Amino acid sequence: MQTSYDESAKVLKVISDPNRLKIIDILSCGEQCACDILDYFDFTQPTLSHHMKVLTDAGLVKVRKDGLWSYYSLDMIECNKIIKLLMDVFNESEDCICKEIRHKECK
């Protein structure tokens, strides 16, 4: 597998938070202003800012500033890498880790 398990686990940990997963779902509909994202939650703007920073630092979300407002969208290249990773982990493929080790016959 091209991506290291350690790096992949870090990104999966980021999206394992229910609020961040919900944010990703919201952004799957297209770019959203932070103020609009906040309408979906019962927490403060600083809490949203924290979640958005974690998502942007992981490379899953892009931010665009327009005056005082921040607009967020999914970085589909990075999101597709996660989708491919999960497909590779859950399905046998040509470069599957199970093909790297020759299994000895059980006696």
N, CA, C and O atoms as a GROMACS GRO file, in nm:
protein
  428
    1MET      N    1   0.085  -0.117   0.000
    1MET     CA    2   0.000   0.000   0.000
    1MET      C    3   0.090   0.123   0.000
    1MET      O    4   0.188   0.128   0.074
    2GLN      N    5   0.057   0.221  -0.081
    2GLN     CA    6   0.139   0.340  -0.097
    2GLN      C    7   0.143   0.425   0.030
    2GLN      O    8   0.249   0.473   0.069
    3THR      N    9   0.030   0.443   0.092
    3THR     CA   10   0.020   0.528   0.210
    3THR      C   11   0.058   0.448   0.334
    3THR      O   12   0.022   0.332   0.347
    4SER      N   13   0.131   0.511   0.424
    4SER     CA   14   0.166   0.439   0.547
    4SER      C   15   0.044   0.425   0.636
    4SER      O   16  -0.045   0.511   0.636
    5TYR      N   17   0.041   0.318   0.710
    5TYR     CA   18  -0.071   0.296   0.801
    5TYR      C   19  -0.077   0.403   0.908
    5TYR      O   20  -0.186   0.444   0.948
    6ASP      N   21   0.038   0.450   0.955
    6ASP     CA   22   0.041   0.553   1.059
    6ASP      C   23  -0.024   0.682   1.010
    6ASP      O   24  -0.107   0.740   1.081
    7GLU      N   25   0.013   0.727   0.891
    7GLU     CA   26  -0.044   0.851   0.836
    7GLU      C   27  -0.193   0.834   0.809
    7GLU      O   28  -0.272   0.925   0.834
    8SER      N   29  -0.232   0.719   0.757
    8SER     CA   30  -0.374   0.694   0.729
    8SER      C   31  -0.454   0.693   0.857
    8SER      O   32  -0.565   0.746   0.862
    9ALA      N   33  -0.400   0.633   0.962
    9ALA     CA   34  -0.471   0.627   1.090
    9ALA      C   35  -0.493   0.767   1.147
    9ALA      O   36  -0.596   0.792   1.209
   10LYS      N   37  -0.398   0.857   1.126
   10LYS     CA   38  -0.415   0.995   1.175
   10LYS      C   39  -0.535   1.062   1.109
   10LYS      O   40  -0.614   1.130   1.176
   11VAL      N   41  -0.548   1.044   0.978
   11VAL     CA   42  -0.661   1.105   0.907
   11VAL      C   43  -0.792   1.039   0.948
   11VAL      O   44  -0.893   1.107   0.966
   12LEU      N   45  -0.791   0.907   0.963
   12LEU     CA   46  -0.912   0.838   1.006
   12LEU      C   47  -0.953   0.880   1.147
   12LEU      O   48  -1.072   0.887   1.178
   13LYS      N   49  -0.856   0.909   1.231
   13LYS     CA   50  -0.886   0.957   1.366
   13LYS      C   51  -0.955   1.094   1.358
   13LYS      O   52  -1.047   1.122   1.434
   14VAL      N   53  -0.910   1.178   1.265
   14VAL     CA   54  -0.972   1.310   1.247
   14VAL      C   55  -1.119   1.295   1.212
   14VAL      O   56  -1.203   1.367   1.266
   15ILE      N   57  -1.151   1.205   1.121
   15ILE     CA   58  -1.291   1.192   1.078
   15ILE      C   59  -1.374   1.102   1.170
   15ILE      O   60  -1.494   1.087   1.150
   16SER      N   61  -1.309   1.042   1.271
   16SER     CA   62  -1.386   0.959   1.363
   16SER      C   63  -1.467   1.040   1.463
   16SER      O   64  -1.555   0.986   1.529
   17ASP      N   65  -1.439   1.169   1.474
   17ASP     CA   66  -1.518   1.255   1.561
   17ASP      C   67  -1.654   1.280   1.495
   17ASP      O   68  -1.659   1.320   1.379
   18PRO      N   69  -1.765   1.256   1.566
   18PRO     CA   70  -1.898   1.273   1.506
   18PRO      C   71  -1.925   1.412   1.451
   18PRO      O   72  -1.988   1.426   1.346
   19ASN      N   73  -1.878   1.516   1.518
   19ASN     CA   74  -1.900   1.652   1.469
   19ASN      C   75  -1.824   1.677   1.339
   19ASN      O   76  -1.877   1.739   1.247
   20ARG      N   77  -1.701   1.629   1.332
   20ARG     CA   78  -1.623   1.649   1.209
   20ARG      C   79  -1.680   1.566   1.095
   20ARG      O   80  -1.680   1.610   0.980
   21LEU      N   81  -1.729   1.448   1.126
   21LEU     CA   82  -1.793   1.366   1.022
   21LEU      C   83  -1.918   1.436   0.969
   21LEU      O   84  -1.946   1.434   0.849
   22LYS      N   85  -1.993   1.498   1.059
   22LYS     CA   86  -2.112   1.574   1.018
   22LYS      C   87  -2.072   1.694   0.932
   22LYS      O   88  -2.140   1.725   0.834
   23ILE      N   89  -1.965   1.762   0.968
   23ILE     CA   90  -1.916   1.876   0.889
   23ILE      C   91  -1.881   1.829   0.748
   23ILE      O   92  -1.914   1.896   0.650
   24ILE      N   93  -1.814   1.715   0.737
   24ILE     CA   94  -1.778   1.662   0.606
   24ILE      C   95  -1.905   1.634   0.526
   24ILE      O   96  -1.912   1.663   0.407
   25ASP      N   97  -2.005   1.577   0.591
   25ASP     CA   98  -2.132   1.550   0.524
   25ASP      C   99  -2.196   1.680   0.475
   25ASP      O  100  -2.247   1.686   0.363
   26ILE      N  101  -2.194   1.783   0.558
   26ILE     CA  102  -2.249   1.914   0.518
   26ILE      C  103  -2.174   1.968   0.397
   26ILE      O  104  -2.234   2.019   0.303
   27LEU      N  105  -2.042   1.957   0.401
   27LEU     CA  106  -1.961   2.011   0.291
   27LEU      C  107  -1.969   1.927   0.164
   27LEU      O  108  -1.928   1.972   0.057
   28SER      N  109  -2.022   1.805   0.175
   28SER     CA  110  -2.038   1.723   0.055
   28SER      C  111  -2.140   1.785  -0.041
   28SER      O  112  -2.144   1.750  -0.159
   29CYS      N  113  -2.222   1.877   0.010
   29CYS     CA  114  -2.320   1.948  -0.073
   29CYS      C  115  -2.260   2.070  -0.141
   29CYS      O  116  -2.327   2.134  -0.222
   30GLY      N  117  -2.136   2.105  -0.108
   30GLY     CA  118  -2.071   2.220  -0.168
   30GLY      C  119  -2.017   2.316  -0.064
   30GLY      O  120  -2.034   2.295   0.056
   31GLU      N  121  -1.952   2.420  -0.112
   31GLU     CA  122  -1.889   2.519  -0.025
   31GLU      C  123  -1.992   2.582   0.069
   31GLU      O  124  -2.105   2.611   0.030
   32GLN      N  125  -1.948   2.601   0.194
   32GLN     CA  126  -2.037   2.659   0.296
   32GLN      C  127  -1.962   2.765   0.376
   32GLN      O  128  -1.843   2.751   0.404
   33CYS      N  129  -2.033   2.869   0.412
   33CYS     CA  130  -1.981   2.970   0.502
   33CYS      C  131  -1.979   2.912   0.644
   33CYS      O  132  -2.066   2.833   0.680
   34ALA      N  133  -1.881   2.953   0.723
   34ALA     CA  134  -1.872   2.904   0.861
   34ALA      C  135  -2.001   2.933   0.937
   34ALA      O  136  -2.046   2.851   1.016
   35CYS      N  137  -2.060   3.048   0.913
   35CYS     CA  138  -2.184   3.084   0.984
   35CYS      C  139  -2.297   2.988   0.950
   35CYS      O  140  -2.381   2.959   1.035
   36ASP      N  141  -2.301   2.939   0.827
   36ASP     CA  142  -2.405   2.843   0.788
   36ASP      C  143  -2.378   2.706   0.848
   36ASP      O  144  -2.472   2.637   0.888
   37ILE      N  145  -2.252   2.666   0.853
   37ILE     CA  146  -2.218   2.537   0.915
   37ILE      C  147  -2.257   2.538   1.062
   37ILE      O  148  -2.308   2.440   1.115
   38LEU      N  149  -2.233   2.650   1.126
   38LEU     CA  150  -2.262   2.662   1.270
   38LEU      C  151  -2.410   2.639   1.301
   38LEU      O  152  -2.444   2.594   1.410
   39ASP      N  153  -2.498   2.670   1.205
   39ASP     CA  154  -2.642   2.651   1.225
   39ASP      C  155  -2.680   2.505   1.251
   39ASP      O  156  -2.785   2.478   1.308
   40TYR      N  157  -2.595   2.413   1.209
   40TYR     CA  158  -2.624   2.270   1.225
   40TYR      C  159  -2.585   2.216   1.363
   40TYR      O  160  -2.614   2.101   1.396
   41PHE      N  161  -2.518   2.299   1.443
   41PHE     CA  162  -2.462   2.252   1.569
   41PHE      C  163  -2.509   2.335   1.687
   41PHE      O  164  -2.555   2.449   1.673
   42ASP      N  165  -2.497   2.274   1.804
   42ASP     CA  166  -2.529   2.343   1.928
   42ASP      C  167  -2.399   2.367   2.005
   42ASP      O  168  -2.387   2.331   2.122
   43PHE      N  169  -2.302   2.429   1.938
   43PHE     CA  170  -2.179   2.469   2.004
   43PHE      C  171  -2.135   2.605   1.952
   43PHE      O  172  -2.194   2.660   1.859
   44THR      N  173  -2.031   2.659   2.012
   44THR     CA  174  -1.989   2.796   1.985
   44THR      C  175  -1.902   2.806   1.860
   44THR      O  176  -1.854   2.705   1.807
   45GLN      N  177  -1.884   2.928   1.814
   45GLN     CA  178  -1.799   2.954   1.697
   45GLN      C  179  -1.656   2.910   1.722
   45GLN      O  180  -1.595   2.853   1.632
   46PRO      N  181  -1.597   2.935   1.842
   46PRO     CA  182  -1.460   2.885   1.865
   46PRO      C  183  -1.449   2.732   1.855
   46PRO      O  184  -1.347   2.680   1.810
   47THR      N  185  -1.553   2.661   1.896
   47THR     CA  186  -1.552   2.515   1.883
   47THR      C  187  -1.555   2.476   1.736
   47THR      O  188  -1.483   2.385   1.695
   48LEU      N  189  -1.637   2.544   1.657
   48LEU     CA  190  -1.639   2.518   1.513
   48LEU      C  191  -1.503   2.547   1.453
   48LEU      O  192  -1.453   2.469   1.372
   49SER      N  193  -1.443   2.657   1.491
   49SER     CA  194  -1.310   2.694   1.440
   49SER      C  195  -1.208   2.584   1.470
   49SER      O  196  -1.124   2.553   1.386
   50HIS      N  197  -1.216   2.527   1.589
   50HIS     CA  198  -1.125   2.418   1.624
   50HIS      C  199  -1.145   2.299   1.529
   50HIS      O  200  -1.048   2.245   1.476
   51HIS      N  201  -1.269   2.258   1.510
   51HIS     CA  202  -1.297   2.144   1.422
   51HIS      C  203  -1.251   2.173   1.278
   51HIS      O  204  -1.197   2.086   1.211
   52MET      N  205  -1.274   2.296   1.233
   52MET     CA  206  -1.234   2.331   1.096
   52MET      C  207  -1.083   2.331   1.082
   52MET      O  208  -1.030   2.291   0.978
   53LYS      N  209  -1.012   2.375   1.184
   53LYS     CA  210  -0.865   2.373   1.181
   53LYS      C  211  -0.814   2.230   1.175
   53LYS      O  212  -0.721   2.200   1.100
   54VAL      N  213  -0.873   2.141   1.252
   54VAL     CA  214  -0.832   2.001   1.250
   54VAL      C  215  -0.856   1.942   1.110
   54VAL      O  216  -0.770   1.871   1.058
   55LEU      N  217  -0.970   1.972   1.051
   55LEU     CA  218  -1.001   1.920   0.918
   55LEU      C  219  -0.911   1.980   0.810
   55LEU      O  220  -0.869   1.910   0.718
   56THR      N  221  -0.881   2.109   0.821
   56THR     CA  222  -0.792   2.170   0.721
   56THR      C  223  -0.648   2.122   0.740
   56THR      O  224  -0.578   2.100   0.641
   57ASP      N  225  -0.604   2.107   0.864
   57ASP     CA  226  -0.468   2.056   0.889
   57ASP      C  227  -0.451   1.914   0.836
   57ASP      O  228  -0.342   1.875   0.794
   58ALA      N  229  -0.559   1.836   0.837
   58ALA     CA  230  -0.555   1.700   0.784
   58ALA      C  231  -0.562   1.699   0.632
   58ALA      O  232  -0.542   1.595   0.569
   59GLY      N  233  -0.590   1.815   0.573
   59GLY     CA  234  -0.595   1.825   0.428
   59GLY      C  235  -0.729   1.788   0.367
   59GLY      O  236  -0.742   1.783   0.245
   60LEU      N  237  -0.829   1.763   0.450
   60LEU     CA  238  -0.959   1.721   0.398
   60LEU      C  239  -1.047   1.838   0.356
   60LEU      O  240  -1.137   1.822   0.274
   61VAL      N  241  -1.022   1.955   0.414
   61VAL     CA  242  -1.106   2.072   0.390
   61VAL      C  243  -1.017   2.189   0.349
   61VAL      O  244  -0.908   2.209   0.402
   62LYS      N  245  -1.067   2.264   0.251
   62LYS     CA  246  -1.000   2.386   0.207
   62LYS      C  247  -1.078   2.506   0.259
   62LYS      O  248  -1.201   2.500   0.274
   63VAL      N  249  -1.006   2.615   0.287
   63VAL     CA  250  -1.072   2.737   0.335
   63VAL      C  251  -1.042   2.850   0.238
   63VAL      O  252  -0.931   2.863   0.186
   64ARG      N  253  -1.145   2.933   0.214
   64ARG     CA  254  -1.131   3.050   0.129
   64ARG      C  255  -1.185   3.168   0.209
   64ARG      O  256  -1.298   3.166   0.257
   65LYS      N  257  -1.102   3.271   0.222
   65LYS     CA  258  -1.142   3.392   0.296
   65LYS      C  259  -1.204   3.491   0.198
   65LYS      O  260  -1.155   3.510   0.087
   66ASP      N  261  -1.313   3.553   0.242
   66ASP     CA  262  -1.377   3.659   0.164
   66ASP      C  263  -1.419   3.765   0.263
   66ASP      O  264  -1.525   3.756   0.325
   67GLY      N  265  -1.335   3.866   0.278
   67GLY     CA  266  -1.361   3.969   0.378
   67GLY      C  267  -1.348   3.909   0.517
   67GLY      O  268  -1.245   3.849   0.551
   68LEU      N  269  -1.450   3.925   0.597
   68LEU     CA  270  -1.450   3.871   0.733
   68LEU      C  271  -1.494   3.725   0.739
   68LEU      O  272  -1.481   3.661   0.843
   69TRP      N  273  -1.545   3.674   0.629
   69TRP     CA  274  -1.605   3.540   0.628
   69TRP      C  275  -1.508   3.435   0.578
   69TRP      O  276  -1.422   3.461   0.494
   70SER      N  277  -1.523   3.316   0.632
   70SER     CA  278  -1.447   3.200   0.586
   70SER      C  279  -1.544   3.102   0.521
   70SER      O  280  -1.649   3.070   0.575
   71TYR      N  281  -1.505   3.056   0.403
   71TYR     CA  282  -1.586   2.959   0.329
   71TYR      C  283  -1.506   2.830   0.318
   71TYR      O  284  -1.387   2.831   0.287
   72TYR      N  285  -1.574   2.719   0.345
   72TYR     CA  286  -1.508   2.590   0.350
   72TYR      C  287  -1.564   2.497   0.243
   72TYR      O  288  -1.682   2.501   0.210
   73SER      N  289  -1.475   2.413   0.190
   73SER     CA  290  -1.515   2.311   0.093
   73SER      C  291  -1.426   2.189   0.112
   73SER      O  292  -1.317   2.198   0.168
   74LEU      N  293  -1.473   2.077   0.063
   74LEU     CA  294  -1.393   1.955   0.071
   74LEU      C  295  -1.282   1.959  -0.032
   74LEU      O  296  -1.301   2.008  -0.144
   75ASP      N  297  -1.166   1.910   0.005
   75ASP     CA  298  -1.057   1.889  -0.091
   75ASP      C  299  -1.078   1.747  -0.144
   75ASP      O  300  -1.034   1.650  -0.083
   76MET      N  301  -1.144   1.737  -0.258
   76MET     CA  302  -1.186   1.607  -0.309
   76MET      C  303  -1.068   1.517  -0.346
   76MET      O  304  -1.082   1.395  -0.344
   77ILE      N  305  -0.955   1.573  -0.379
   77ILE     CA  306  -0.837   1.490  -0.407
   77ILE      C  307  -0.798   1.414  -0.281
   77ILE      O  308  -0.774   1.294  -0.285
   78GLU      N  309  -0.792   1.485  -0.168
   78GLU     CA  310  -0.756   1.421  -0.041
   78GLU      C  311  -0.867   1.327   0.008
   78GLU      O  312  -0.838   1.219   0.060
   79CYS      N  313  -0.992   1.368  -0.009
   79CYS     CA  314  -1.103   1.283   0.033
   79CYS      C  315  -1.106   1.154  -0.048
   79CYS      O  316  -1.134   1.047   0.006
   80ASN      N  317  -1.077   1.163  -0.177
   80ASN     CA  318  -1.074   1.043  -0.260
   80ASN      C  319  -0.960   0.950  -0.221
   80ASN      O  320  -0.970   0.828  -0.239
   81LYS      N  321  -0.850   1.005  -0.169
   81LYS     CA  322  -0.742   0.920  -0.119
   81LYS      C  323  -0.789   0.835  -0.002
   81LYS      O  324  -0.752   0.718   0.009
   82ILE      N  325  -0.870   0.895   0.086
   82ILE     CA  326  -0.923   0.821   0.200
   82ILE      C  327  -1.020   0.713   0.153
   82ILE      O  328  -1.019   0.601   0.203
   83ILE      N  329  -1.104   0.748   0.056
   83ILE     CA  330  -1.198   0.650   0.001
   83ILE      C  331  -1.121   0.533  -0.060
   83ILE      O  332  -1.157   0.417  -0.039
   84LYS      N  333  -1.016   0.563  -0.136
   84LYS     CA  334  -0.935   0.458  -0.198
   84LYS      C  335  -0.864   0.374  -0.091
   84LYS      O  336  -0.858   0.252  -0.102
   85LEU      N  337  -0.812   0.440   0.012
   85LEU     CA  338  -0.747   0.367   0.121
   85LEU      C  339  -0.843   0.264   0.180
   85LEU      O  340  -0.807   0.148   0.198
   86LEU      N  341  -0.966   0.308   0.211
   86LEU     CA  342  -1.063   0.216   0.270
   86LEU      C  343  -1.099   0.104   0.174
   86LEU      O  344  -1.116  -0.011   0.216
   87MET      N  345  -1.110   0.136   0.047
   87MET     CA  346  -1.136   0.031  -0.052
   87MET      C  347  -1.022  -0.070  -0.056
   87MET      O  348  -1.045  -0.191  -0.063
   88ASP      N  349  -0.898  -0.021  -0.050
   88ASP     CA  350  -0.782  -0.109  -0.053
   88ASP      C  351  -0.772  -0.195   0.073
   88ASP      O  352  -0.736  -0.312   0.065
   89VAL      N  353  -0.805  -0.138   0.187
   89VAL     CA  354  -0.796  -0.212   0.313
   89VAL      C  355  -0.904  -0.320   0.321
   89VAL      O  356  -0.877  -0.430   0.370
   90PHE      N  357  -1.024  -0.289   0.274
   90PHE     CA  358  -1.135  -0.383   0.288
   90PHE      C  359  -1.150  -0.481   0.172
   90PHE      O  360  -1.233  -0.572   0.178
   91ASN      N  361  -1.071  -0.462   0.067
   91ASN     CA  362  -1.080  -0.551  -0.048
   91ASN      C  363  -0.942  -0.600  -0.088
   91ASN      O  364  -0.843  -0.526  -0.078
   92GLU      N  365  -0.936  -0.724  -0.132
   92GLU     CA  366  -0.809  -0.778  -0.181
   92GLU      C  367  -0.776  -0.711  -0.314
   92GLU      O  368  -0.863  -0.690  -0.398
   93SER      N  369  -0.648  -0.677  -0.330
   93SER     CA  370  -0.603  -0.616  -0.454
   93SER      C  371  -0.466  -0.671  -0.490
   93SER      O  372  -0.407  -0.747  -0.413
   94GLU      N  373  -0.416  -0.631  -0.605
   94GLU     CA  374  -0.285  -0.680  -0.651
   94GLU      C  375  -0.173  -0.641  -0.556
   94GLU      O  376  -0.079  -0.719  -0.536
   95ASP      N  377  -0.180  -0.522  -0.496
   95ASP     CA  378  -0.074  -0.477  -0.405
   95ASP      C  379  -0.112  -0.495  -0.258
   95ASP      O  380  -0.062  -0.423  -0.170
   96CYS      N  381  -0.200  -0.589  -0.232
   96CYS     CA  382  -0.247  -0.616  -0.095
   96CYS      C  383  -0.132  -0.669  -0.009
   96CYS      O  384  -0.047  -0.744  -0.057
   97ILE      N  385  -0.130  -0.630   0.116
   97ILE     CA  386  -0.026  -0.673   0.209
   97ILE      C  387  -0.021  -0.825   0.223
   97ILE      O  388   0.085  -0.882   0.248
   98CYS      N  389  -0.135  -0.890   0.206
   98CYS     CA  390  -0.138  -1.036   0.221
   98CYS      C  391  -0.056  -1.105   0.112
   98CYS      O  392  -0.018  -1.221   0.128
   99LYS      N  393  -0.029  -1.038   0.005
   99LYS     CA  394   0.051  -1.096  -0.104
   99LYS      C  395   0.201  -1.078  -0.080
   99LYS      O  396   0.282  -1.137  -0.152
  100GLU      N  397   0.238  -0.997   0.019
  100GLU     CA  398   0.379  -0.973   0.047
  100GLU      C  399   0.444  -1.086   0.126
  100GLU      O  400   0.565  -1.105   0.119
  101ILE      N  401   0.365  -1.159   0.200
  101ILE     CA  402   0.418  -1.264   0.286
  101ILE      C  403   0.378  -1.399   0.230
  101ILE      O  404   0.260  -1.424   0.202
  102ARG      N  405   0.475  -1.485   0.214
  102ARG     CA  406   0.446  -1.621   0.170
  102ARG      C  407   0.403  -1.700   0.292
  102ARG      O  408   0.477  -1.710   0.390
  103HIS      N  409   0.285  -1.754   0.286
  103HIS     CA  410   0.234  -1.831   0.399
  103HIS      C  411   0.294  -1.972   0.395
  103HIS      O  412   0.297  -2.036   0.290
  104LYS      N  413   0.340  -2.017   0.510
  104LYS     CA  414   0.390  -2.154   0.521
  104LYS      C  415   0.270  -2.246   0.540
  104LYS      O  416   0.168  -2.209   0.599
  105GLU      N  417   0.285  -2.365   0.489
  105GLU     CA  418   0.176  -2.462   0.507
  105GLU      C  419   0.169  -2.502   0.652
  105GLU      O  420   0.270  -2.524   0.718
  106CYS      N  421   0.049  -2.512   0.700
  106CYS     CA  422   0.028  -2.558   0.837
  106CYS      C  423   0.051  -2.709   0.841
  106CYS      O  424   0.012  -2.782   0.750
  107LYS      N  425   0.112  -2.753   0.947
  107LYS     CA  426   0.139  -2.897   0.958
  107LYS      C  427   0.046  -2.958   1.056
  107LYS      O  428   0.052  -3.079   1.080
   0.00000   0.00000   0.00000
